[in-house]
Amino acid sequence: MTLGWAVLGTGAHVTKWMLPALERASDTRLAAVCSRDLGRARALAGQFSVARAYDTYEELLRDSTVDVVYVCTPNALHAEQAIHAARAGKHVLVEKPMALRVGDAEAMVEACEKAGVRLGVGFHLRHHPAHRDAREIIQDGQLGKAFLYAAHWVVASSRRTGWWEDPAMVGAYVLMARGVHLMDLACFLSGREPTSVSMASDGQRPGRPLEEIAILTLRLGEDVFATLAVCRDAAAQNSLVAYGTRGSLRAIGTIGPHPTGSIQVEMEGSTLETNYHAKDPYQAEIEAFNRAVATGVAPEASGLDGLRVVRITEAALESARTGTTVRIA
């Protein structure tokens, strides 16, 4: 079953990662690309062999060859655009963060359920083979009870400009760029629901609404915790560690856009290391979404997974502003 994909948005993430991945993905046909700048849309259509280019979303949604809309626009626009796609009968893969407010995320889930279409969220780290292996090791109890997770996405990169500098459009800075991925990854690996969060940052205050660094402590049920750190200014290597009562698991270089890195499992004085050079996680994400549409099941990173992260994010930002630990509804 080959699905026609439309891409809404033509930013750097689309051109560097998603359009190349869509070209490589199985059961995928590039049906359309949409930008406010028709010339840019046409240029990308020619570069990536996309069938049609549009400069209005309404035209795109009327295209009968489009089965799936991939939404990669400013964060504040995700909810409205996803809901319109659902009402047009299109399946939706929305880039993270799913929405800026819990109410908007709930409305997205409701609209897609009512229309009978699939709703997925772009948490590509779930599709890195190292993280999938790590989840199986943890869920199988090989580490005993995993009680502490530590994840850091701190590799230096250039500051984003444009709408990323507008608090109303982006919601938060490094938390939305990287933090939401680590929140989802902690829930994915542990299989647990978050109950409270505390966050410290250098933003979320008058005169500096957008943070460059954020450190979170997430409680995942009874006596299980995750510490998450994100920033864009450190010359460091991204890492993930899960500590259990019988052993530990360390993933090195797996947090990011590439399918590389390794995991080391230490138990009873011995270490087993596995290195990864597999299919890129964006292609795997697209193919997993295609399978969800074909089989009628929820995507692996579903709208409910996205809603969970919006709840965590909303509580984390409240925590940073108030200096308190905030319960997650």
C-alpha positions as CSV (number, residue, x, y, z in Angstrom):
1,M,0.0,0.0,0.0
2,T,1.7,3.1,-1.2
3,L,0.7,6.4,0.4
4,G,0.9,9.9,-1.0
5,W,2.6,12.2,1.4
6,A,2.3,16.0,1.4
7,V,4.8,18.2,3.2
8,L,3.6,21.4,4.9
9,G,6.6,23.6,5.5
10,T,9.9,24.1,3.8
11,G,12.3,24.8,6.6
12,A,15.8,23.3,7.3
13,H,14.4,20.2,9.1
14,V,12.3,19.4,6.0
15,T,15.0,19.9,3.4
16,K,17.9,18.3,5.4
17,W,16.2,15.3,6.9
18,M,12.5,14.6,6.1
19,L,12.3,15.1,2.3
20,P,15.4,12.9,1.7
21,A,14.0,10.3,4.1
22,L,10.6,10.4,2.3
23,E,12.4,9.7,-1.0
24,R,14.1,6.6,0.5
25,A,11.1,5.3,2.5
26,S,9.2,2.3,1.2
27,D,5.5,2.5,0.3
28,T,5.8,6.3,0.0
29,R,5.1,8.6,-2.8
30,L,5.9,12.4,-2.6
31,A,2.6,13.9,-3.7
32,A,2.9,17.5,-2.7
33,V,4.8,20.2,-1.0
34,C,3.3,23.5,0.3
35,S,5.0,26.8,1.2
36,R,3.8,30.5,1.4
37,D,6.5,31.0,-1.2
38,L,5.4,29.2,-4.4
39,G,8.8,29.5,-5.9
40,R,10.4,27.8,-3.0
41,A,7.8,25.0,-3.1
42,R,8.4,24.5,-6.8
43,A,12.1,24.4,-6.4
44,L,11.9,21.7,-3.7
45,A,9.3,19.8,-5.8
46,G,11.9,19.7,-8.6
47,Q,14.8,18.8,-6.3
48,F,13.0,15.9,-4.6
49,S,10.6,14.7,-7.4
50,V,7.5,15.9,-5.7
51,A,4.4,15.7,-7.9
52,R,2.8,19.1,-7.0
53,A,3.7,22.4,-5.4
54,Y,1.2,24.6,-3.6
55,D,1.2,28.0,-1.9
56,T,-2.1,27.5,0.0
57,Y,-3.0,24.8,2.5
58,E,-6.5,24.7,1.2
59,E,-5.3,23.6,-2.2
60,L,-3.2,20.9,-0.7
61,L,-6.0,19.5,1.3
62,R,-8.2,19.3,-1.8
63,D,-5.6,17.1,-3.6
64,S,-7.1,13.6,-3.8
65,T,-3.6,12.1,-4.3
66,V,-2.6,13.2,-0.7
67,D,-3.1,10.5,2.0
68,V,-0.8,11.9,4.7
69,V,0.1,15.4,5.6
70,Y,3.4,16.0,7.4
71,V,3.2,19.2,9.4
72,C,6.5,21.0,10.0
73,T,5.6,24.6,10.6
74,P,6.0,27.0,13.5
75,N,5.0,25.3,16.7
76,A,2.0,27.5,17.4
77,L,0.4,26.5,14.1
78,H,0.5,22.7,14.5
79,A,-2.9,22.3,16.2
80,E,-5.0,24.2,13.7
81,Q,-3.3,22.7,10.7
82,A,-3.5,19.2,12.0
83,I,-7.2,19.6,12.8
84,H,-7.9,20.9,9.3
85,A,-6.1,18.0,7.7
86,A,-8.1,15.5,9.8
87,R,-11.3,17.2,8.7
88,A,-10.2,16.8,5.1
89,G,-9.7,13.0,5.7
90,K,-5.9,13.1,5.7
91,H,-3.7,11.2,8.1
92,V,-1.3,13.5,10.1
93,L,2.3,13.2,11.2
94,V,3.0,16.4,13.1
95,E,6.5,17.5,14.0
96,K,7.3,17.9,17.7
97,P,6.2,19.6,19.8
98,M,2.7,18.4,19.0
99,A,1.2,21.7,20.3
100,L,1.9,24.4,22.8
101,R,-1.1,23.9,25.1
102,V,-2.7,20.8,26.5
103,G,-6.1,21.9,25.3
104,D,-4.9,22.2,21.7
105,A,-3.3,18.7,21.8
106,E,-6.5,17.2,23.2
107,A,-8.4,18.9,20.3
108,M,-6.0,17.3,17.8
109,V,-6.5,13.9,19.2
110,E,-10.3,14.3,19.2
111,A,-10.4,15.6,15.6
112,C,-8.4,12.7,14.3
113,E,-10.4,10.1,16.2
114,K,-13.6,11.7,15.0
115,A,-12.4,11.6,11.4
116,G,-11.0,8.1,11.6
117,V,-7.5,9.1,10.6
118,R,-4.1,8.3,12.2
119,L,-2.3,11.0,14.2
120,G,1.5,10.6,14.8
121,V,4.2,12.8,16.3
122,G,7.8,13.2,15.1
123,F,9.6,11.6,18.0
124,H,12.3,10.1,15.8
125,L,14.5,8.9,18.7
126,R,12.0,6.1,19.3
127,H,13.0,4.7,16.0
128,H,16.8,4.6,16.6
129,P,17.6,0.9,16.7
130,A,19.8,1.4,19.8
131,H,16.8,2.9,21.7
132,R,14.5,0.1,20.6
133,D,17.1,-2.5,21.8
134,A,17.5,-0.6,25.1
135,R,13.7,-0.6,25.6
136,E,13.6,-4.3,25.1
137,I,16.4,-4.9,27.6
138,I,14.8,-2.7,30.2
139,Q,11.3,-4.0,29.7
140,D,12.5,-7.6,29.9
141,G,13.9,-6.9,33.3
142,Q,17.5,-7.6,32.4
143,L,18.7,-4.7,34.5
144,G,16.4,-5.6,37.4
145,K,14.2,-2.7,38.3
146,A,15.3,0.3,36.3
147,F,14.9,3.2,38.7
148,L,17.0,6.1,37.3
149,Y,17.4,7.4,33.7
150,A,19.8,10.2,32.8
151,A,19.7,11.7,29.3
152,H,21.7,14.7,27.9
153,W,21.4,16.4,24.6
154,V,24.0,19.1,24.9
155,V,26.1,19.0,21.7
156,A,26.8,22.6,20.5
157,S,24.9,24.0,17.5
158,S,24.1,27.3,16.0
159,R,21.2,29.3,17.4
160,R,17.9,29.2,15.5
161,T,16.5,32.5,14.3
162,G,13.2,33.7,12.7
163,W,10.1,32.4,14.4
164,W,12.3,30.5,16.9
165,E,12.9,33.9,18.5
166,D,9.2,34.6,19.0
167,P,7.9,33.2,22.4
168,A,4.3,33.2,21.1
169,M,5.3,31.0,18.1
170,V,7.9,28.7,19.7
171,G,6.6,28.4,23.3
172,A,10.1,27.7,24.6
173,Y,13.5,27.4,23.0
174,V,15.8,24.5,23.7
175,L,13.0,22.7,25.6
176,M,11.0,22.5,22.4
177,A,14.0,21.8,20.1
178,R,15.5,19.0,22.3
179,G,13.8,18.6,25.6
180,V,10.5,17.2,24.3
181,H,12.5,14.4,22.6
182,L,14.1,13.4,25.9
183,M,10.8,13.5,27.8
184,D,9.3,11.1,25.3
185,L,12.3,8.9,25.3
186,A,12.2,8.5,29.1
187,C,8.6,7.5,28.9
188,F,9.2,5.2,25.9
189,L,12.2,3.4,27.6
190,S,10.6,3.0,31.0
191,G,7.0,2.3,29.9
192,R,5.9,4.5,32.8
193,E,3.6,7.5,33.1
194,P,5.0,10.8,34.5
195,T,3.5,12.1,37.7
196,S,5.5,15.3,38.4
197,V,8.3,17.4,37.1
198,S,10.7,20.2,38.3
199,M,12.7,22.3,35.9
200,A,15.5,24.9,36.2
201,S,16.5,27.0,33.3
202,D,18.2,30.3,32.4
203,G,14.9,31.5,30.8
204,Q,11.2,31.7,31.7
205,R,11.6,35.1,33.4
206,P,11.0,38.8,32.5
207,G,13.5,40.0,30.0
208,R,14.5,36.4,29.0
209,P,11.5,34.3,28.1
210,L,13.4,31.8,26.0
211,E,15.9,29.5,27.7
212,E,19.3,28.3,26.4
213,I,19.7,25.5,29.0
214,A,17.1,23.5,30.9
215,I,17.5,20.7,33.5
216,L,14.5,18.6,34.5
217,T,13.8,16.0,37.1
218,L,10.9,13.8,36.1
219,R,9.2,11.4,38.4
220,L,7.9,8.3,36.6
221,G,5.6,6.7,39.0
222,E,6.7,5.4,42.4
223,D,10.5,5.7,43.1
224,V,11.5,6.0,39.4
225,F,13.2,9.1,38.1
226,A,14.7,10.7,35.0
227,T,17.1,13.6,34.9
228,L,17.2,15.4,31.5
229,A,19.5,18.1,30.4
230,V,19.4,20.1,27.2
231,C,21.4,23.0,25.8
232,R,23.1,24.2,22.6
233,D,26.4,25.6,23.9
234,A,28.3,22.5,25.2
235,A,31.2,20.8,23.4
236,A,30.1,17.4,24.7
237,Q,28.8,14.0,23.5
238,N,25.1,13.2,23.9
239,S,24.4,10.3,26.2
240,L,21.8,8.2,27.9
241,V,22.1,5.9,30.9
242,A,19.6,3.6,32.6
243,Y,20.5,2.4,36.1
244,G,18.9,-0.8,37.4
245,T,19.2,-3.0,40.5
246,R,21.1,-5.7,38.6
247,G,23.0,-3.6,36.0
248,S,23.2,-0.5,33.9
249,L,22.8,0.5,30.2
250,R,24.7,3.3,28.6
251,A,23.9,4.6,25.1
252,I,26.6,6.9,23.6
253,G,26.0,9.1,20.5
254,T,22.5,7.8,19.9
255,I,20.6,11.0,20.8
256,G,20.5,13.1,17.6
257,P,19.5,12.7,14.0
258,H,22.0,10.0,13.0
259,P,21.6,6.1,13.1
260,T,25.0,5.7,14.7
261,G,26.3,5.2,18.2
262,S,26.6,2.3,20.6
263,I,25.1,0.8,23.8
264,Q,27.0,-0.8,26.6
265,V,25.2,-3.1,29.0
266,E,27.0,-3.8,32.3
267,M,25.9,-6.7,34.5
268,E,27.6,-8.7,37.1
269,G,31.1,-7.4,36.2
270,S,30.8,-8.0,32.5
271,T,30.2,-5.5,29.6
272,L,28.5,-6.2,26.3
273,E,28.8,-3.5,23.6
274,T,26.7,-3.1,20.4
275,N,27.5,-0.6,17.7
276,Y,24.9,0.8,15.3
277,H,25.0,1.8,11.6
278,A,21.5,1.2,10.5
279,K,18.6,2.8,8.6
280,D,18.2,6.5,9.6
281,P,15.5,7.1,12.3
282,Y,13.5,9.5,10.1
283,Q,13.0,6.9,7.4
284,A,12.1,4.3,10.0
285,E,9.6,6.8,11.5
286,I,7.9,7.3,8.1
287,E,7.7,3.6,7.3
288,A,6.3,2.9,10.8
289,F,3.6,5.5,10.2
290,N,2.8,3.9,6.8
291,R,2.3,0.6,8.5
292,A,0.0,2.2,11.1
293,V,-2.1,3.6,8.3
294,A,-2.1,0.3,6.4
295,T,-3.1,-1.8,9.4
296,G,-5.4,0.7,11.1
297,V,-3.5,0.7,14.4
298,A,-2.1,3.7,16.4
299,P,1.3,4.9,15.3
300,E,4.2,4.0,17.5
301,A,4.6,7.6,18.5
302,S,0.8,8.4,18.6
303,G,-1.2,11.5,19.3
304,L,-1.6,10.3,22.9
305,D,2.2,10.1,23.3
306,G,2.4,13.6,22.0
307,L,-0.3,14.8,24.4
308,R,1.6,13.2,27.3
309,V,4.7,15.3,26.4
310,V,2.6,18.5,26.0
311,R,1.4,17.8,29.6
312,I,5.0,17.4,30.8
313,T,6.1,20.5,28.9
314,E,3.3,22.7,30.3
315,A,4.1,21.5,33.8
316,A,7.9,22.0,33.3
317,L,7.5,25.6,32.2
318,E,5.3,26.3,35.2
319,S,7.9,24.8,37.4
320,A,10.6,27.0,35.9
321,R,8.6,30.1,36.4
322,T,7.5,29.3,39.9
323,G,10.5,27.4,41.3
324,T,8.2,24.5,42.4
325,T,7.7,20.9,41.6
326,V,4.5,20.6,39.5
327,R,2.2,17.6,39.3
328,I,1.3,16.3,35.9
329,A,-2.4,15.8,35.2
